[in-house]
Amino acid sequence: MPVIALLAAVFVVGFEQIVQWRYGATGVVGLLLLSIGVKAKNPTCSSIGAVVLALTVSGPAL
């Protein structure tokens, strides 16, 4: 069981680093808001996080 938790933590940290490298601090804030909203079952927080991520990803195209 600790091995699965360790692998999950490594995956999450790696994914966060990729998002930060690709999209900067705004991407990390959006990802953080989205994950907090999902864990807390708060649709407002998760919606704000999803919008921030969508705007960050589509920013260069606009």
LOGU-75699 format. One record per residue: residue number from 0; residue in three letters; chain; x, y, z of N, C-alpha, C in turn. Coordinates in steps of 0.2 Angstrom, whole numbers, plus 2048, in hexadecimal, padded with zeros to 3 digits. Layout:
+-----+------+-------+------+------+------+-------+-------+-------+------+------+------+
|  nr | rest | kette | n.xx | n.yy | n.zz | ca.xx | ca.yy | ca.zz | c.xx | c.yy | c.zz |
+-----+------+-------+------+------+------+-------+-------+-------+------+------+------+
| NUM |  ala |     A |    X |    Y |    Z |     X |     Y |     Z |    X |    Y |    Z |
...
+-----+------+-------+------+------+------+-------+-------+-------+------+------+------+
//
This chain:
+-----+------+-------+------+------+------+-------+-------+-------+------+------+------+
|  nr | rest | kette | n.xx | n.yy | n.zz | ca.xx | ca.yy | ca.zz | c.xx | c.yy | c.zz |
+-----+------+-------+------+------+------+-------+-------+-------+------+------+------+
|   0 |  met |     A |  804 |  7FA |  800 |   800 |   800 |   800 |  804 |  806 |  800 |
|   1 |  pro |     A |  80A |  807 |  804 |   80E |   80D |   804 |  811 |  80E |  7FD |
|   2 |  val |     A |  812 |  809 |  7F9 |   815 |   809 |   7F3 |  810 |  80D |  7EE |
|   3 |  ile |     A |  80A |  80B |  7EE |   805 |   80E |   7EA |  804 |  816 |  7EC |
|   4 |  ala |     A |  804 |  817 |  7F2 |   804 |   81E |   7F4 |  80A |  822 |  7F2 |
|   5 |  leu |     A |  810 |  81F |  7F2 |   816 |   822 |   7F0 |  816 |  824 |  7E9 |
|   6 |  leu |     A |  814 |  81F |  7E5 |   813 |   820 |   7DD |  80E |  825 |  7DC |
|   7 |  ala |     A |  808 |  825 |  7DF |   803 |   82A |   7DE |  806 |  831 |  7DF |
|   8 |  ala |     A |  80A |  832 |  7E5 |   80D |   838 |   7E7 |  812 |  83B |  7E1 |
|   9 |  val |     A |  816 |  836 |  7DF |   81B |   838 |   7DA |  817 |  83A |  7D4 |
|  10 |  phe |     A |  812 |  836 |  7D2 |   80E |   838 |   7CC |  80B |  83F |  7CC |
|  11 |  val |     A |  808 |  840 |  7D2 |   805 |   847 |   7D3 |  80A |  84D |  7D3 |
|  12 |  val |     A |  810 |  84C |  7D6 |   815 |   851 |   7D6 |  818 |  852 |  7CF |
|  13 |  gly |     A |  819 |  84C |  7CC |   81B |   84D |   7C5 |  817 |  850 |  7C0 |
|  14 |  phe |     A |  810 |  84F |  7C1 |   80B |   852 |   7BD |  80B |  85A |  7BE |
|  15 |  glu |     A |  80B |  85B |  7C5 |   80B |   862 |   7C7 |  811 |  866 |  7C4 |
|  16 |  gln |     A |  817 |  863 |  7C4 |   81D |   866 |   7C1 |  81C |  867 |  7BA |
|  17 |  ile |     A |  819 |  862 |  7B6 |   818 |   863 |   7AF |  813 |  869 |  7AE |
|  18 |  val |     A |  80E |  869 |  7B1 |   809 |   86F |   7B1 |  80D |  875 |  7B2 |
|  19 |  gln |     A |  811 |  876 |  7B7 |   814 |   87C |   7B9 |  819 |  87E |  7B3 |
|  20 |  trp |     A |  81D |  879 |  7B1 |   822 |   87A |   7AC |  81E |  87D |  7A5 |
|  21 |  arg |     A |  819 |  87A |  7A4 |   815 |   87B |   79D |  811 |  882 |  79E |
|  22 |  tyr |     A |  80D |  882 |  7A3 |   808 |   888 |   7A4 |  80A |  88D |  7A9 |
|  23 |  gly |     A |  80F |  88C |  7AD |   811 |   891 |   7B2 |  80D |  890 |  7B8 |
|  24 |  ala |     A |  80D |  896 |  7BC |   80A |   896 |   7C3 |  802 |  896 |  7C2 |
|  25 |  thr |     A |  800 |  899 |  7BD |   7F8 |   899 |   7BC |  7F6 |  892 |  7BB |
|  26 |  gly |     A |  7F9 |  88E |  7B7 |   7F7 |   887 |   7B6 |  7F7 |  883 |  7BD |
|  27 |  val |     A |  7FC |  884 |  7C1 |   7FC |   881 |   7C8 |  7F6 |  883 |  7CC |
|  28 |  val |     A |  7F5 |  88A |  7CC |   7EF |   88C |   7D0 |  7E9 |  889 |  7CD |
|  29 |  gly |     A |  7E8 |  889 |  7C7 |   7E2 |   886 |   7C4 |  7E1 |  87E |  7C6 |
|  30 |  leu |     A |  7E7 |  87B |  7C5 |   7E7 |   874 |   7C7 |  7E5 |  873 |  7CF |
|  31 |  leu |     A |  7E8 |  877 |  7D3 |   7E7 |   877 |   7DA |  7DF |  878 |  7DC |
|  32 |  leu |     A |  7DC |  87E |  7D8 |   7D5 |   87F |   7DA |  7D1 |  879 |  7D7 |
|  33 |  leu |     A |  7D3 |  876 |  7D2 |   7CF |   871 |   7CF |  7CF |  86B |  7D4 |
|  34 |  ser |     A |  7D5 |  869 |  7D6 |   7D5 |   863 |   7DA |  7D2 |  865 |  7E1 |
|  35 |  ile |     A |  7D3 |  86B |  7E4 |   7D0 |   86C |   7EA |  7C8 |  86C |  7EA |
|  36 |  gly |     A |  7C6 |  86F |  7E4 |   7BE |   86F |   7E3 |  7BC |  868 |  7E2 |
|  37 |  val |     A |  7BF |  863 |  7DF |   7BD |   85C |   7DE |  7BD |  859 |  7E5 |
|  38 |  lys |     A |  7C3 |  859 |  7E9 |   7C3 |   856 |   7EF |  7BE |  858 |  7F4 |
|  39 |  ala |     A |  7BD |  85F |  7F4 |   7B8 |   862 |   7F9 |  7B1 |  862 |  7F6 |
|  40 |  lys |     A |  7B0 |  85F |  7F0 |   7A9 |   85F |   7ED |  7A6 |  866 |  7ED |
|  41 |  asn |     A |  7AA |  86B |  7EB |   7A8 |   871 |   7EA |  7A8 |  873 |  7E3 |
|  42 |  pro |     A |  7A2 |  874 |  7E0 |   7A2 |   875 |   7D9 |  7A4 |  87C |  7D7 |
|  43 |  thr |     A |  7A4 |  881 |  7DB |   7A6 |   887 |   7D9 |  7AE |  887 |  7D9 |
|  44 |  cys |     A |  7B1 |  884 |  7DD |   7B9 |   884 |   7DD |  7BB |  880 |  7D7 |
|  45 |  ser |     A |  7B8 |  87B |  7D6 |   7BA |   876 |   7D1 |  7B9 |  87A |  7CA |
|  46 |  ser |     A |  7B3 |  87D |  7C9 |   7B2 |   881 |   7C3 |  7B7 |  887 |  7C2 |
|  47 |  ile |     A |  7B9 |  88A |  7C7 |   7BD |   890 |   7C6 |  7C4 |  88D |  7C4 |
|  48 |  gly |     A |  7C6 |  887 |  7C7 |   7CC |   884 |   7C5 |  7CC |  881 |  7BE |
|  49 |  ala |     A |  7C7 |  87F |  7BC |   7C6 |   87C |   7B5 |  7C6 |  882 |  7B0 |
|  50 |  val |     A |  7C3 |  888 |  7B2 |   7C3 |   88E |   7AD |  7CA |  890 |  7AD |
|  51 |  val |     A |  7CE |  891 |  7B3 |   7D5 |   893 |   7B3 |  7D9 |  88F |  7AE |
|  52 |  leu |     A |  7D9 |  888 |  7AF |   7DD |   884 |   7AB |  7DB |  884 |  7A4 |
|  53 |  ala |     A |  7D4 |  885 |  7A2 |   7D2 |   886 |   79B |  7D5 |  88C |  798 |
|  54 |  leu |     A |  7D5 |  892 |  79C |   7D7 |   898 |   799 |  7DF |  898 |  799 |
|  55 |  thr |     A |  7E2 |  894 |  79D |   7EA |   894 |   79D |  7EC |  890 |  797 |
|  56 |  val |     A |  7E8 |  88A |  795 |   7EA |   886 |   790 |  7E8 |  889 |  789 |
|  57 |  ser |     A |  7E3 |  88C |  789 |   7E0 |   88F |   782 |  7E3 |  897 |  782 |
|  58 |  gly |     A |  7E7 |  899 |  786 |   7E9 |   8A0 |   786 |  7ED |  8A2 |  780 |
|  59 |  pro |     A |  7F2 |  89E |  77E |   7F6 |   89F |   778 |  7F1 |  89F |  771 |
|  60 |  ala |     A |  7EC |  89B |  771 |   7E8 |   89B |   76B |  7E3 |  8A1 |  76B |
|  61 |  leu |     A |  7E2 |  8A4 |  770 |   7DD |   8AA |   770 |  7E0 |  8B0 |  76E |
+-----+------+-------+------+------+------+-------+-------+-------+------+------+------+
//
